[in-house]
Amino acid sequence: MTWECIIVGGGAAGLSAALVLGRARRRTLIIDKGEPSNRVAHGIGGLLGQDGRAPEDFYADGRKELEQYPSVEFRTGEVIDGAPGYTLTLHDGSTETAQTVILATGMDYRYPDFPGAKERWGDTAFHCPFCHGWEVREQPLVVLDPGEFGPDRVRMLKGWSDDVTLVTETPRELRDGELVLHDGTVVPCGGLMMATRLHQRSDLAAKLGAQAAAPGHIAEDGLQVEGFATTAPGVFAAGDIAAVMPSVANAIAAGSNAAGMVVHHLLVS
Protein backbone atom coordinates (compact mmCIF):
# COMPACT_ATOMS: atom_id res chain seq x y z
CA MET A 1 0.00 0.00 0.00
CA THR A 2 1.13 3.54 -0.71
CA TRP A 3 0.34 5.91 2.13
CA GLU A 4 -0.85 9.39 1.32
CA CYS A 5 1.52 10.67 3.99
CA ILE A 6 4.19 9.19 6.20
CA ILE A 7 5.11 11.24 9.25
CA VAL A 8 8.58 10.55 10.60
CA GLY A 9 8.50 11.40 14.29
CA GLY A 10 5.70 11.15 16.83
CA GLY A 11 6.42 14.12 19.06
CA ALA A 12 4.29 17.24 19.30
CA ALA A 13 4.71 18.22 15.64
CA GLY A 14 4.15 14.72 14.30
CA LEU A 15 1.09 13.96 16.40
CA SER A 16 -0.42 17.34 15.58
CA ALA A 17 0.07 16.71 11.86
CA ALA A 18 -1.45 13.24 12.18
CA LEU A 19 -4.53 14.64 13.89
CA VAL A 20 -5.18 17.05 11.02
CA LEU A 21 -4.58 14.34 8.42
CA GLY A 22 -6.75 11.86 10.28
CA ARG A 23 -9.63 14.28 10.42
CA ALA A 24 -9.12 14.87 6.69
CA ARG A 25 -9.40 11.09 6.17
CA ARG A 26 -5.95 10.77 4.62
CA ARG A 27 -4.11 7.43 4.82
CA THR A 28 -1.36 8.32 7.25
CA LEU A 29 1.44 6.37 8.89
CA ILE A 30 3.39 7.77 11.84
CA ILE A 31 6.75 6.13 12.49
CA ASP A 32 8.17 7.09 15.86
CA LYS A 33 11.42 6.12 17.56
CA GLY A 34 10.10 7.19 20.95
CA GLU A 35 12.69 9.85 21.75
CA PRO A 36 10.99 13.28 21.75
CA SER A 37 13.37 16.17 22.33
CA ASN A 38 11.70 17.16 25.61
CA ARG A 39 11.39 13.66 27.08
CA VAL A 40 13.66 14.56 30.03
CA ALA A 41 11.88 17.84 30.84
CA HIS A 42 10.13 18.15 34.19
CA GLY A 43 7.03 19.41 32.41
CA ILE A 44 5.76 21.28 29.39
CA GLY A 45 6.04 25.00 30.00
CA GLY A 46 3.80 27.57 28.35
CA LEU A 47 1.34 25.31 26.53
CA LEU A 48 -2.23 26.48 27.12
CA GLY A 49 -4.30 23.82 28.86
CA GLN A 50 -1.23 21.62 29.44
CA ASP A 51 1.12 23.90 31.38
CA GLY A 52 3.44 21.81 33.55
CA ARG A 53 2.15 18.50 32.19
CA ALA A 54 4.63 15.62 32.05
CA PRO A 55 5.68 15.10 28.41
CA GLU A 56 5.13 11.34 28.50
CA ASP A 57 1.53 11.80 29.63
CA PHE A 58 0.92 14.45 26.99
CA TYR A 59 2.21 12.22 24.18
CA ALA A 60 0.32 9.18 25.45
CA ASP A 61 -2.94 11.13 25.36
CA GLY A 62 -2.10 12.40 21.87
CA ARG A 63 -1.61 8.87 20.57
CA LYS A 64 -4.83 7.76 22.21
CA GLU A 65 -6.75 10.57 20.51
CA LEU A 66 -5.50 9.37 17.13
CA GLU A 67 -6.96 5.89 17.68
CA GLN A 68 -10.43 7.16 16.72
CA TYR A 69 -9.23 7.95 13.18
CA PRO A 70 -9.10 4.71 11.16
CA SER A 71 -6.95 6.20 8.40
CA VAL A 72 -4.06 6.82 10.84
CA GLU A 73 -1.65 4.09 11.90
CA PHE A 74 1.04 4.51 14.53
CA ARG A 75 4.16 2.36 14.38
CA THR A 76 7.12 2.27 16.76
CA GLY A 77 10.34 2.15 14.80
CA GLU A 78 13.21 4.09 13.32
CA VAL A 79 13.53 5.22 9.73
CA ILE A 80 17.14 4.61 8.72
CA ASP A 81 17.04 5.29 5.00
CA GLY A 82 14.95 7.00 2.38
CA ALA A 83 14.85 7.71 -1.31
CA PRO A 84 12.93 10.21 -3.42
CA GLY A 85 9.75 8.60 -4.52
CA TYR A 86 9.16 8.26 -1.49
CA THR A 87 10.35 4.96 -0.04
CA LEU A 88 11.41 4.77 3.58
CA THR A 89 13.39 1.90 5.11
CA LEU A 90 12.93 1.03 8.77
CA HIS A 91 15.47 -0.44 11.16
CA ASP A 92 13.89 -3.91 10.83
CA GLY A 93 14.44 -3.90 7.06
CA SER A 94 10.82 -3.25 6.12
CA THR A 95 9.92 -0.49 3.68
CA GLU A 96 6.99 1.86 3.29
CA THR A 97 6.09 4.17 0.42
CA ALA A 98 4.14 7.39 0.44
CA GLN A 99 2.98 10.20 -1.79
CA THR A 100 4.20 12.76 0.74
CA VAL A 101 6.43 12.84 3.81
CA ILE A 102 6.40 15.09 6.86
CA LEU A 103 9.71 15.19 8.69
CA ALA A 104 9.00 15.81 12.37
CA THR A 105 12.08 14.10 13.76
CA GLY A 106 13.08 16.84 16.17
CA MET A 107 16.72 17.79 16.63
CA ASP A 108 19.60 16.90 18.90
CA TYR A 109 20.21 19.59 21.52
CA ARG A 110 23.96 19.85 21.94
CA TYR A 111 25.15 21.73 24.99
CA PRO A 112 28.46 21.91 26.89
CA ASP A 113 29.32 18.53 28.39
CA PHE A 114 30.57 18.71 31.96
CA PRO A 115 29.73 16.86 35.19
CA GLY A 116 26.21 17.51 36.42
CA ALA A 117 24.85 19.06 33.22
CA LYS A 118 23.21 15.98 31.71
CA GLU A 119 21.56 14.98 34.98
CA ARG A 120 19.90 18.40 35.29
CA TRP A 121 19.13 19.02 31.62
CA GLY A 122 15.46 19.86 31.13
CA ASP A 123 15.09 20.88 34.76
CA THR A 124 17.49 23.40 36.33
CA ALA A 125 19.75 23.31 33.26
CA PHE A 126 17.95 24.53 30.15
CA HIS A 127 18.17 26.49 26.91
CA CYS A 128 14.78 28.25 26.84
CA PRO A 129 13.69 30.61 29.63
CA PHE A 130 10.12 30.67 28.30
CA CYS A 131 9.91 26.92 28.94
CA HIS A 132 11.83 26.75 32.23
CA GLY A 133 12.32 30.25 33.61
CA TRP A 134 9.20 30.27 35.77
CA GLU A 135 10.37 27.24 37.75
CA VAL A 136 13.67 28.93 38.69
CA ARG A 137 12.36 32.47 39.13
CA GLU A 138 13.81 34.77 41.80
CA GLN A 139 16.84 32.52 42.30
CA PRO A 140 20.49 33.21 41.43
CA LEU A 141 20.73 32.30 37.74
CA VAL A 142 23.69 31.74 35.44
CA VAL A 143 24.04 32.10 31.69
CA LEU A 144 26.74 29.86 30.17
CA ASP A 145 27.63 31.32 26.80
CA PRO A 146 31.11 32.07 25.43
CA GLY A 147 29.72 33.73 22.32
CA GLU A 148 28.44 37.12 21.27
CA PHE A 149 24.88 36.48 22.43
CA GLY A 150 25.81 35.90 26.08
CA PRO A 151 24.98 39.47 27.21
CA ASP A 152 21.66 39.32 25.36
CA ARG A 153 20.76 36.11 27.17
CA VAL A 154 21.62 37.74 30.49
CA ARG A 155 19.29 40.65 29.75
CA MET A 156 16.51 38.25 28.79
CA LEU A 157 16.93 36.09 31.89
CA LYS A 158 16.65 39.14 34.13
CA GLY A 159 12.93 38.99 33.47
CA TRP A 160 12.92 36.02 35.85
CA SER A 161 15.58 37.09 38.35
CA ASP A 162 17.55 40.19 39.30
CA ASP A 163 20.58 38.01 40.07
CA VAL A 164 22.03 36.76 36.77
CA THR A 165 25.71 35.96 36.18
CA LEU A 166 27.40 35.40 32.82
CA VAL A 167 29.97 32.60 32.62
CA THR A 168 31.99 32.24 29.41
CA GLU A 169 34.06 29.11 30.16
CA THR A 170 32.92 25.53 30.59
CA PRO A 171 32.59 24.91 34.35
CA ARG A 172 34.17 22.14 36.29
CA GLU A 173 30.87 20.93 37.74
CA LEU A 174 27.18 21.73 38.20
CA ARG A 175 25.81 20.80 41.59
CA ASP A 176 22.47 21.47 43.24
CA GLY A 177 22.40 25.20 43.81
CA GLU A 178 25.88 26.01 42.58
CA LEU A 179 28.24 26.05 39.64
CA VAL A 180 31.92 25.29 40.23
CA LEU A 181 34.43 26.93 37.90
CA HIS A 182 37.83 25.44 37.06
CA ASP A 183 39.66 27.81 39.38
CA GLY A 184 37.51 26.62 42.28
CA THR A 185 35.18 29.61 42.31
CA VAL A 186 31.68 28.64 43.43
CA VAL A 187 28.86 30.57 41.76
CA PRO A 188 25.36 30.36 43.29
CA CYS A 189 23.13 28.78 40.66
CA GLY A 190 19.47 27.96 41.03
CA GLY A 191 19.15 27.65 37.27
CA LEU A 192 21.59 27.44 34.37
CA MET A 193 20.73 28.70 30.90
CA MET A 194 23.15 27.24 28.35
CA ALA A 195 23.86 28.24 24.78
CA THR A 196 22.67 25.24 22.78
CA ARG A 197 22.98 24.25 19.14
CA LEU A 198 20.41 22.08 17.37
CA HIS A 199 21.62 19.41 14.94
CA GLN A 200 19.74 16.99 12.69
CA ARG A 201 19.55 13.50 14.12
CA SER A 202 20.27 11.71 10.84
CA ASP A 203 20.88 12.28 7.13
CA LEU A 204 17.34 11.18 6.21
CA ALA A 205 16.29 14.62 5.01
CA ALA A 206 19.26 14.84 2.65
CA LYS A 207 18.52 11.38 1.27
CA LEU A 208 15.00 12.55 0.45
CA GLY A 209 16.41 15.56 -1.37
CA ALA A 210 15.66 18.22 1.27
CA GLN A 211 18.40 20.81 1.61
CA ALA A 212 19.64 22.21 4.89
CA ALA A 213 19.50 25.93 5.59
CA ALA A 214 22.56 27.96 6.43
CA PRO A 215 23.59 27.77 10.10
CA GLY A 216 21.48 30.12 12.18
CA HIS A 217 21.15 31.43 15.70
CA ILE A 218 19.30 28.31 16.87
CA ALA A 219 20.08 25.43 14.51
CA GLU A 220 23.31 24.35 12.89
CA ASP A 221 21.59 22.53 10.03
CA GLY A 222 17.83 23.02 10.16
CA LEU A 223 15.97 22.41 6.93
CA GLN A 224 15.40 25.07 4.31
CA VAL A 225 11.62 25.52 4.20
CA GLU A 226 9.08 27.82 2.64
CA GLY A 227 5.69 27.54 4.22
CA PHE A 228 6.72 24.16 5.75
CA ALA A 229 7.62 22.78 2.31
CA THR A 230 11.24 21.68 1.93
CA THR A 231 13.25 21.93 -1.27
CA ALA A 232 12.17 18.36 -2.13
CA PRO A 233 8.68 18.31 -3.73
CA GLY A 234 6.27 16.40 -1.51
CA VAL A 235 8.51 16.55 1.56
CA PHE A 236 7.43 18.86 4.36
CA ALA A 237 8.98 19.67 7.72
CA ALA A 238 7.52 20.63 11.09
CA GLY A 239 8.92 21.37 14.52
CA ASP A 240 12.54 21.80 15.52
CA ILE A 241 13.92 20.41 12.25
CA ALA A 242 12.36 23.36 10.41
CA ALA A 243 14.52 25.66 12.56
CA VAL A 244 11.57 27.37 14.25
CA MET A 245 11.83 28.61 17.84
CA PRO A 246 11.85 25.34 19.82
CA SER A 247 8.76 24.84 21.96
CA VAL A 248 5.90 22.38 22.16
CA ALA A 249 3.41 25.11 21.29
CA ASN A 250 5.30 26.05 18.13
CA ALA A 251 5.73 22.39 17.18
CA ILE A 252 1.99 21.75 17.48
CA ALA A 253 1.22 24.75 15.29
CA ALA A 254 3.85 23.74 12.74
CA GLY A 255 2.54 20.18 12.55
CA SER A 256 -1.00 21.41 11.97
CA ASN A 257 0.09 23.80 9.23
CA ALA A 258 2.35 21.26 7.53
CA ALA A 259 -0.52 18.76 7.44
CA GLY A 260 -2.78 21.35 5.86
CA MET A 261 -0.18 21.88 3.15
CA VAL A 262 0.02 18.12 2.58
CA VAL A 263 -3.75 17.94 2.01
CA HIS A 264 -3.50 20.76 -0.51
CA HIS A 265 -0.51 19.11 -2.21
CA LEU A 266 -2.42 15.85 -2.56
CA LEU A 267 -5.32 17.67 -4.18
CA VAL A 268 -3.27 19.41 -6.84
CA SER A 269 -0.59 16.82 -7.56
Buried (B, 14 or more C-beta within 10 A) or exposed (E): EEBBBBBBBBBBBBBBBBBBBBBBEBBBBBBBBEBBBBBBBBBBBBBEEBEEBBBEEBBEEBBEBBEEBEBBBBEEBBBBBBEBBBBBBBEEEEEBBBBBBBBBBBBBBEBBEBEBBEEBBBBBBBBBBBBBBEBBBEBBBBBBBEEEEBEEBBEBBBEBBEEBBBBEEBBBBBEEEBBBBEEEEEBEBBBBBBBBBBEBBBEBBBBBBBEBBEEEEBBBBBBBBEEBBBBBEBBBBBBBBBBBEBBBBBBBBBBBBBBBBBBEBBEEE
